[in-house]
Amino acid sequence: MDVIAIGRISKPIGTRGEVKILPLTNSTQRFEHLQEIWLGTDAAHVVAKRILKARIDAKQVVLQLDGMNSVEEAESIKDWYVFVAKDHAVRPEAGSYFIDEVIGCRVVTEDQTEIGTVTDLLSLPMNDIWVVNQGEKEILIPAVKAVIRQVDVEQKRIVIQAVDGLLD
């Protein structure tokens, strides 16, 4: 099944197996009408789960999932991604990308110096941070227009401006 990540499970909520979701979309309302999602550590290894109940506000999504009845069960899926079928995905606005379009992209500077590969995304209040693996170290690249010059999801390639201090 072709799926796309729309959130990440951050922690259990309460004692009945509910989980808090950190949305990877611009709108928490995206979760409002979902009846089924897929969960997994990556898109290749997912399991289907039916949504029993959803509580949604501007910044938070809490889901009660079928078969999740305790804190321990909820804890066992902490940090897993929440996926939907790609054909049901809402396309991000211009200049925004699905997380799995960015993960796996090679990152190069404007002078074509190879930096590494995007391995993760951190969703922070001001902007997203793309985690780039460069051998033994990780480089944190802010996903802002001043740094990101070009994203080619078809070629899995991102061009950045290497501003002072970014790659140190």
C-alpha positions as CSV (number, residue, x, y, z in Angstrom):
1,M,0.0,0.0,0.0
2,D,1.2,3.5,-0.9
3,V,1.0,5.7,2.2
4,I,2.0,9.1,3.3
5,A,2.9,10.3,6.9
6,I,0.6,12.9,8.4
7,G,1.7,12.7,12.0
8,R,3.9,11.1,14.7
9,I,2.8,9.6,18.0
10,S,4.4,11.6,20.8
11,K,3.0,10.0,24.0
12,P,0.2,8.2,25.7
13,I,-2.6,10.4,27.1
14,G,-4.6,9.1,30.1
15,T,-4.9,5.5,31.2
16,R,-7.1,4.1,28.4
17,G,-4.6,3.8,25.6
18,E,-5.2,7.2,23.9
19,V,-2.2,8.7,22.1
20,K,-1.2,12.3,21.4
21,I,-0.3,13.0,17.7
22,L,2.1,15.6,16.5
23,P,0.6,16.6,13.1
24,L,3.0,16.8,10.2
25,T,0.3,18.7,8.3
26,N,-0.7,22.3,8.4
27,S,-4.2,21.6,9.7
28,T,-5.2,19.4,12.7
29,Q,-8.6,19.3,11.1
30,R,-7.1,16.8,8.6
31,F,-7.7,14.1,11.3
32,E,-11.3,15.0,11.9
33,H,-12.9,12.7,9.3
34,L,-10.4,9.8,9.3
35,Q,-11.8,6.4,10.2
36,E,-8.7,4.3,9.5
37,I,-5.0,5.1,9.7
38,W,-1.8,3.0,9.3
39,L,0.9,3.1,12.0
40,G,4.5,2.2,11.7
41,T,8.1,3.2,12.1
42,D,8.3,3.8,8.3
43,A,6.1,3.5,5.3
44,A,7.3,0.0,4.5
45,H,6.1,-1.5,7.8
46,V,2.6,-0.4,8.7
47,V,-0.4,-1.9,10.4
48,A,-4.0,-0.6,10.0
49,K,-5.9,0.8,13.0
50,R,-9.4,2.0,13.2
51,I,-10.0,5.3,15.0
52,L,-12.6,5.0,17.7
53,K,-12.5,8.6,18.9
54,A,-10.6,11.8,18.0
55,R,-10.2,15.0,20.0
56,I,-8.8,17.8,18.0
57,D,-7.9,21.5,18.6
58,A,-5.6,24.0,16.9
59,K,-2.3,22.4,18.0
60,Q,-3.1,18.9,19.3
61,V,-4.7,15.7,18.1
62,V,-5.6,12.9,20.6
63,L,-6.8,9.5,19.1
64,Q,-8.4,6.5,20.7
65,L,-7.5,3.5,18.5
66,D,-9.1,0.1,18.3
67,G,-7.1,-2.4,20.3
68,M,-5.3,0.2,22.3
69,N,-6.6,-0.1,25.9
70,S,-3.8,0.7,28.2
71,V,-0.9,3.1,28.8
72,E,1.5,0.3,28.1
73,E,0.0,-0.5,24.7
74,A,0.0,3.2,23.8
75,E,3.7,3.5,25.0
76,S,4.6,0.6,22.7
77,I,3.8,2.8,19.6
78,K,5.4,6.0,20.8
79,D,7.4,7.7,18.0
80,W,5.6,5.7,15.3
81,Y,4.3,7.6,12.3
82,V,0.6,8.0,11.4
83,F,0.0,7.3,7.7
84,V,-3.0,7.6,5.4
85,A,-3.4,6.1,1.9
86,K,-1.6,8.4,-0.5
87,D,-4.7,8.8,-2.7
88,H,-6.5,10.3,0.3
89,A,-3.6,12.7,1.2
90,V,-4.3,16.4,1.0
91,R,-1.5,18.0,-1.0
92,P,0.6,20.5,1.0
93,E,0.6,24.2,-0.1
94,A,3.3,25.4,-2.5
95,G,6.7,25.3,-0.9
96,S,5.7,22.6,1.6
97,Y,6.3,18.9,1.2
98,F,5.2,15.6,2.6
99,I,7.7,14.2,5.1
100,D,8.5,11.1,3.0
101,E,9.1,13.3,0.0
102,V,12.0,15.0,1.9
103,I,13.3,12.0,3.8
104,G,15.9,10.2,1.7
105,C,16.8,13.3,-0.4
106,R,20.4,14.1,-1.0
107,V,21.4,17.5,0.2
108,V,24.0,19.6,-1.7
109,T,25.1,23.2,-1.5
110,E,24.7,25.7,-4.4
111,D,28.3,24.9,-5.5
112,Q,27.3,21.2,-5.6
113,T,29.2,20.1,-2.4
114,E,27.6,16.9,-1.1
115,I,26.3,17.4,2.5
116,G,24.4,14.2,3.2
117,T,20.9,12.6,3.2
118,V,17.8,13.8,5.0
119,T,16.9,11.1,7.7
120,D,14.3,12.9,9.8
121,L,12.2,16.0,10.3
122,L,11.7,17.9,13.5
123,S,8.6,19.9,13.7
124,L,9.2,23.0,15.8
125,P,7.0,26.1,16.5
126,M,9.0,28.5,14.3
127,N,9.8,26.1,11.4
128,D,10.7,22.6,10.6
129,I,14.2,21.3,10.9
130,W,15.5,18.7,8.4
131,V,18.0,16.3,10.0
132,V,20.8,15.5,7.5
133,N,23.1,12.5,8.1
134,Q,26.7,13.3,7.2
135,G,28.6,10.1,8.0
136,E,29.2,10.1,11.7
137,K,27.4,13.4,12.5
138,E,24.0,15.0,12.0
139,I,23.5,18.4,10.6
140,L,20.3,20.3,11.4
141,I,19.0,22.3,8.4
142,P,16.2,24.9,9.0
143,A,13.5,24.5,6.4
144,V,13.3,28.2,5.6
145,K,13.5,30.0,2.3
146,A,16.8,31.7,3.3
147,V,18.5,28.3,3.4
148,I,16.5,25.9,1.2
149,R,17.1,27.0,-2.5
150,Q,15.5,24.1,-4.4
151,V,13.7,20.9,-3.6
152,D,13.4,18.3,-6.4
153,V,11.3,15.4,-4.9
154,E,11.4,13.5,-8.2
155,Q,15.2,13.5,-8.2
156,K,15.4,13.2,-4.4
157,R,17.7,16.3,-4.3
158,I,17.7,19.4,-2.2
159,V,20.0,22.4,-2.8
160,I,20.8,24.7,0.2
161,Q,22.6,27.9,0.7
162,A,25.5,27.2,3.1
163,V,25.1,30.2,5.4
164,D,27.9,30.9,7.9
165,G,27.8,28.4,10.8
166,L,25.2,26.1,9.3
167,L,27.6,23.2,8.4
168,D,30.1,23.6,11.3
